[in-house]
Amino acid sequence: MIKKITILICCLFSATFLFAQRPSNAANISITGKIVDAKTNQPLEYATVVLKNTKTAKISGGITDEKGNFNIQTPKGTYEISVEFISFKTKKFPVEEITANKNFGVIKLSEDTNNLDEIVVIAEKSTVDIRLDKKIYNVGKDMTVKGGTASDVLDNVPSVDVDAEGTVSLRGSENVRILIDGKPSALVGLSGTDALRQLPSDAIERIEVITSPSARYDAEGTAGILNIILRKGKATGFNGSVNVTVGDPKNYQGAVNLNLRSEKINLFSNFGYSDRGGPGTYNSDITYLTGGIIDSTRIENRDNNRNRKGFNANIGLEYFLNKKSSITGTIFVRDSDGLDTSVNNISSFDPSGNNLYNSTRIQDESEVDQTLQFSLNYVNNIDDKGQKLTLDFQHSASKEDEEAIITDINPETNTTNELSIDNLIQADYVLPIGKESQFEAGYRGSFQDLTSDYLVIAPNLDPSNNPSNNLEFTQNVNAFYTQFGSKIDKFSYLFGLRAEITDLDIKLLNTAESFTKKYTDFFPTVNFGYELSDKQSFTLGYSKRLRRPRSRYLNPFENRASETIISKGNVDLDPTYTNSFDLGYLNRWGKLTLNSSIYYQHSTNNITRVNSQEVRIINGKETNVLVRQPINLASEDRAGFEFTANYNASKKVRFSGSFNFFQFETKGEYSYDVTDPTTNAVSTITQNFDTENTSWFTRFDAKITLPWDIQSQTRLFYIGPRNDAQSFTKGILSTNLAFSKDILKDKGTLVLNVSDLFNSRKYEINSFAPSRENPTNITNQSFQWRIRQVSLTFTYRFNQNKNQKDRRSGRNGDDDGGGEDF
């Protein structure tokens, strides 16, 4: 790949040089013709025609236009003429004396199949592209995510884990910032996890894992940043692809990618529709204790059946104002409807095992999500030295309406209506200094206004426990950054400083409470790189980060699927601040590539979800209720080691694997009051959260070419057990399997994918409240979000090759996600 890019750049610079060297002579002659693809007869834009005068040794020439035509003015003489284009065989003509205008007619170039194979092999080897501040994972060849979603893609990226509830973690920490094309986006949605499960995997080109972000990125995300880069059309002409997926349990998807690119415009689009069903289970066994003696046991067995239909469209138009600047407008639309049914069978027993009561709690929840986002981007490559100005504006509106009808001994209805209006303004400026240095500065303003109306109608619910509320949330963040980077021989560095001014305002209208917080913070970043050789390098990074609590963490609404296990937010949360250090090492030994890191993070005011207890009257009886909510703990220290290895045994056998081991230590206490509903007596409970624990996760991937050119991919993934102050989570092993076969002269591809082959992706957690030492209730929970999934995906490509690369010069850089190239 690097070789091909180098050839293209050399051709482009050669063409520029050739233009500069053309002599002005009235006796010039014209050499004309047209260059096309021998296989498709499509014109090849930016093909290079090189003329070498055999007597003077002077070189001249030119490049083709969007129709493949060239017209070169040159003096009479004897010339050696060749035609070149990336990924095509160079065509040379015999030395010829040309004394008059000459038309070569249509010149057909054939693809260099050896070079095309080389592109495929190198692309497979370069599963990790290392930059000074990020690692890039290309996911286009990952068969195990075909027919899946963005969550499935993330779950197959080294260093990343997605749990059963859809929570994304980076290196074992869920404090990760998710961006789309380098910016916060409505594609992530209000809740984030649900939106990622609606975005089809086919819309994603690559994932950037940024564990030591530079100052140009948001300071949000203490574990780092995951930047999802969406596909955009780059090949000249009209081309596209169609994807259709069928699966069991219900998984029907269709996606269409259409692209049209010419000299002045680049029109790109992605359309997707899905109809998915996700049966799952949640079981809990709660033991209540008084003075260490069992008082009663409550068993809840919940079957979940989730159904969701969704449509999304992403349409963009890039207009090239001139050779150095362009403006791009993009519209994204998402509309989805969900219907989830939860049947919770509840039984209660006394210490002797006698049944006290039975009930069935059924929750039918409907949800409508709608998102409209408009983005405008202007890029001006001010000069040929790399000076660049980028301006961005983004406006989005996201709406979620949920209604849950609960049938139980005491029926109830609850509704949630949320609307978020988000605006983003961004400006970035890049100034090269000399050949090896670069200065950057920029501004980003993000402004969010969110309203959430949560209403619970439950006639038999104790009014003091009714969680109905109306929340207004406003958060404005103004950020400024500057950074400077340079390369000195084999050593490179990047220093940056970012300032963020945050204004936060929260109003709880039902209780007339108001919370206002303002804070200004500075976030330094330092990144070093040293290349021992072209195969071996080191990186060292430091960054200060923060984690702002999202609106869902702040909203004190309660999940009502269970009366005794409740999740809620905490309106008085403060940000978490983290200092991160990362030392990386990359080495390539022939067919083996190893990328490893040692990292350390120190967090203060750490946001942690804890279990506390309350006593409530349920069915006329005092009952201990488990309440799970986020709080600010004192500190957390996290240290770990990870590596990713790729071994290409041959063109037909390739292995890769990753391993991440980490240790964390949490310190802090949490005190809260418990009110006896009968006597109104208040008692204070203090929980100590000091804990130390180690955990690890690993994945192994094997890609093997079987007979009849069938491609197979097997992936094993294991998450090790982990402890914290109040819970123990068991380890999980899961396996994905996929087979792929090209058909229809390589224009079509069939992929059979089995996700969670052994149906083993189940989470089992033991929780203790208020503490392990003196619990008043012990909960054993098991949770399976989705059972084994089998799907078949068919992809058809038109006017493009399976491994087609961008054959344009990329004159505007195609910088989808930002970043540095030092």
Sequence and secondary structure as in RCSB ss.txt:
>XXXX:A:sequence
MIKKITILICCLFSATFLFAQRPSNAANISITGKIVDAKTNQPLEYATVVLKNTKTAKISGGITDEKGNFNIQTP
KGTYEISVEFISFKTKKFPVEEITANKNFGVIKLSEDTNNLDEIVVIAEKSTVDIRLDKKIYNVGKDMTVKGGTA
SDVLDNVPSVDVDAEGTVSLRGSENVRILIDGKPSALVGLSGTDALRQLPSDAIERIEVITSPSARYDAEGTAGI
LNIILRKGKATGFNGSVNVTVGDPKNYQGAVNLNLRSEKINLFSNFGYSDRGGPGTYNSDITYLTGGIIDSTRIE
NRDNNRNRKGFNANIGLEYFLNKKSSITGTIFVRDSDGLDTSVNNISSFDPSGNNLYNSTRIQDESEVDQTLQFS
LNYVNNIDDKGQKLTLDFQHSASKEDEEAIITDINPETNTTNELSIDNLIQADYVLPIGKESQFEAGYRGSFQDL
TSDYLVIAPNLDPSNNPSNNLEFTQNVNAFYTQFGSKIDKFSYLFGLRAEITDLDIKLLNTAESFTKKYTDFFPT
VNFGYELSDKQSFTLGYSKRLRRPRSRYLNPFENRASETIISKGNVDLDPTYTNSFDLGYLNRWGKLTLNSSIYY
QHSTNNITRVNSQEVRIINGKETNVLVRQPINLASEDRAGFEFTANYNASKKVRFSGSFNFFQFETKGEYSYDVT
DPTTNAVSTITQNFDTENTSWFTRFDAKITLPWDIQSQTRLFYIGPRNDAQSFTKGILSTNLAFSKDILKDKGTL
VLNVSDLFNSRKYEINSFAPSRENPTNITNQSFQWRIRQVSLTFTYRFNQNKNQKDRRSGRNGDDDGGGEDF
>XXXX:A:secstr
 HHHHHHHHHHHHHHHHHHHH    TT EEEEEEEEETTT  B TT EEEEEETTT  EEEEE  TTSEEEEEE 
SEEEEEEEE TTB  EE   EEE S EEEEEEEE B HHHHHHHHHHHHH SEEE SS EEEE TT GGGTT BH
HHHHHTSTTEEE TT  EEETTB  EEEEETTB  TTSTTTSHHHHTTSBGGGEEEEEEESS  TTS SB SSEE
EEEEE    SSEEEEEEEEEEEETTEEEEEEEEEEE SSEEEEEEEEEEEEEEEEEEEEEEEEEETTEEEEEEEE
EEEEEEEEEEEEEEEEEEEESSSSEEEEEEEEEEEEEEEEEEEEEEEEE TT  EEEEEEEEEEEEEEEEEEEEE
EEEEEE STTS EEEEEEEEEEEEEEEEEEEESSS EEEEEEEEEEEEEEEEEEEEEETTTEEEEEEEEEEEEEE
EEEEEEE TTS GGG   EEEEEEEEEEEEEEEEEEEETTEEEEEEEEEEEEEEEEEETTTTEEEEEEEEEEEEE
EEEEEEEETTEEEEEEEEEEEE   HHHH   B  S SSEEEB  TT   EEEEEEEEEEEEEETTEEEEEEEEE
EEEES EEEEEEEEEEEETTEEEEEEEEEEEE SEEEEEEEEEEEEEE SSSEEEEEEEEEEEEEEE EEEEEEE
 TTT  EEEEEEE  EEEEEEEEEEEEEEEEGGGEEEEEEEEEE  EE SSEEE  EEEEEEEEEEEETTTTEEE
EEEEESTTS   EEEEEEES SSS SEEEEEEEESS  EEEEEEEEEESS TT    S  TTTT SS     
